[in-house]
Amino acid sequence: MPQRLLFVYNADAGLLAGLKDTFHKILSPTTYACSLCAVTYGATSMRPEWRAFIRKLPVPVEFLHRDEFIRDYPAWARHRLPAAFAVAETGTLKPFIEAEEMNAADLNGLVELVRQKLA
């Protein structure tokens, strides 16, 4: 079992980026680049069912935006996002959910994917 899970959004951090992303999700959801954001967030906040699910997981969960991830893990800068990583006690990352899997999942599918991979 990993020490923790790290979910990485395919979106940058910050107020301006967040506003831009919110409008993009609303106005053109089919072209929005972050399926993780799209399924786990409503217009302004994390979906309650996702928040409840991650709180009950047997490992801590952390979230980073693309720019934060590249800053903290430059060796992974070319990895396709959004994605989730299993973080070992040593701090090393191992892909846990790849972009293709995440892009294909709705919220229930993502929850089930996390459950299956942690089992």
C-alpha positions as CSV (number, residue, x, y, z in Angstrom):
1,M,0.0,0.0,0.0
2,P,1.3,3.5,-0.8
3,Q,2.3,5.9,1.9
4,R,-0.1,8.4,0.2
5,L,-1.9,9.2,-3.0
6,L,-1.1,12.3,-5.1
7,F,-3.7,13.5,-7.6
8,V,-2.5,16.0,-10.1
9,Y,-4.8,18.3,-12.0
10,N,-4.2,19.2,-15.6
11,A,-4.6,22.9,-14.6
12,D,-2.5,25.5,-13.0
13,A,-2.9,27.0,-9.5
14,G,-3.9,30.5,-8.7
15,L,-7.0,32.7,-8.6
16,L,-6.9,33.8,-12.2
17,A,-6.2,30.3,-13.5
18,G,-9.1,29.0,-11.4
19,L,-11.5,31.6,-12.7
20,K,-10.5,30.8,-16.3
21,D,-10.9,27.1,-15.6
22,T,-14.4,27.6,-14.1
23,F,-15.6,29.5,-17.1
24,H,-14.1,27.0,-19.5
25,K,-15.8,24.1,-17.7
26,I,-19.2,25.9,-17.8
27,L,-19.0,27.3,-21.4
28,S,-17.2,24.4,-23.2
29,P,-17.0,21.3,-21.0
30,T,-16.1,19.0,-23.9
31,T,-12.9,20.9,-24.6
32,Y,-11.9,21.3,-20.9
33,A,-8.4,19.6,-20.4
34,C,-8.8,18.4,-16.8
35,S,-11.2,15.5,-16.4
36,L,-10.1,15.2,-12.8
37,C,-11.3,18.8,-12.1
38,A,-14.4,18.2,-14.2
39,V,-15.6,15.1,-12.3
40,T,-14.5,16.0,-8.7
41,Y,-15.4,19.7,-8.7
42,G,-18.7,21.6,-9.2
43,A,-18.6,25.3,-10.3
44,T,-16.8,26.5,-7.2
45,S,-16.0,23.6,-4.8
46,M,-15.1,20.0,-4.4
47,R,-18.1,17.7,-4.8
48,P,-19.2,16.4,-1.4
49,E,-19.3,12.8,-2.4
50,W,-15.7,12.9,-3.6
51,R,-14.6,14.7,-0.4
52,A,-16.3,12.1,1.7
53,F,-14.7,9.3,-0.3
54,I,-11.2,10.5,-0.1
55,R,-11.5,11.2,3.7
56,K,-12.4,7.5,4.2
57,L,-9.4,6.1,2.3
58,P,-6.8,4.2,4.2
59,V,-4.0,6.5,3.0
60,P,-3.7,10.3,3.0
61,V,-4.6,12.1,-0.3
62,E,-2.8,15.2,-1.6
63,F,-3.7,17.3,-4.6
64,L,-1.4,19.4,-6.8
65,H,-2.0,21.6,-9.8
66,R,0.2,21.0,-12.9
67,D,2.6,23.9,-12.2
68,E,3.0,22.8,-8.5
69,F,3.6,19.3,-9.6
70,I,6.3,20.3,-12.2
71,R,7.9,22.5,-9.5
72,D,8.0,19.7,-6.9
73,Y,8.7,16.7,-9.3
74,P,10.5,18.1,-12.3
75,A,11.5,14.6,-13.5
76,W,7.8,13.9,-14.1
77,A,7.2,17.1,-16.1
78,R,6.4,15.3,-19.3
79,H,3.9,12.8,-17.7
80,R,0.5,13.1,-19.2
81,L,-2.1,14.8,-16.8
82,P,-4.4,14.5,-15.1
83,A,-3.0,11.6,-13.2
84,A,-2.7,10.0,-9.8
85,F,0.5,8.7,-8.2
86,A,1.2,6.3,-5.4
87,V,3.9,7.9,-3.2
88,A,6.2,5.5,-1.4
89,E,7.8,6.2,2.0
90,T,10.9,7.2,0.2
91,G,9.0,9.9,-1.7
92,T,9.3,8.2,-5.0
93,L,6.3,8.3,-7.3
94,K,4.7,5.4,-9.2
95,P,1.8,6.0,-11.6
96,F,-1.5,4.9,-9.9
97,I,-4.1,6.2,-12.4
98,E,-3.0,7.3,-15.8
99,A,-4.5,10.1,-17.8
100,E,-6.3,7.8,-20.2
101,E,-8.1,6.0,-17.3
102,M,-9.0,9.2,-15.6
103,N,-10.2,10.8,-18.8
104,A,-12.6,7.9,-19.4
105,A,-14.1,7.9,-15.9
106,D,-17.0,9.8,-14.4
107,L,-17.0,10.4,-10.6
108,N,-18.4,6.9,-9.8
109,G,-15.9,5.3,-12.2
110,L,-13.0,7.2,-10.6
111,V,-14.1,6.2,-7.1
112,E,-14.3,2.5,-8.3
113,L,-10.9,2.8,-10.0
114,V,-9.3,4.1,-6.8
115,R,-11.0,1.3,-4.7
116,Q,-9.8,-1.4,-7.1
117,K,-6.2,-0.2,-7.3
118,L,-6.0,0.1,-3.5
119,A,-7.4,-3.4,-2.9
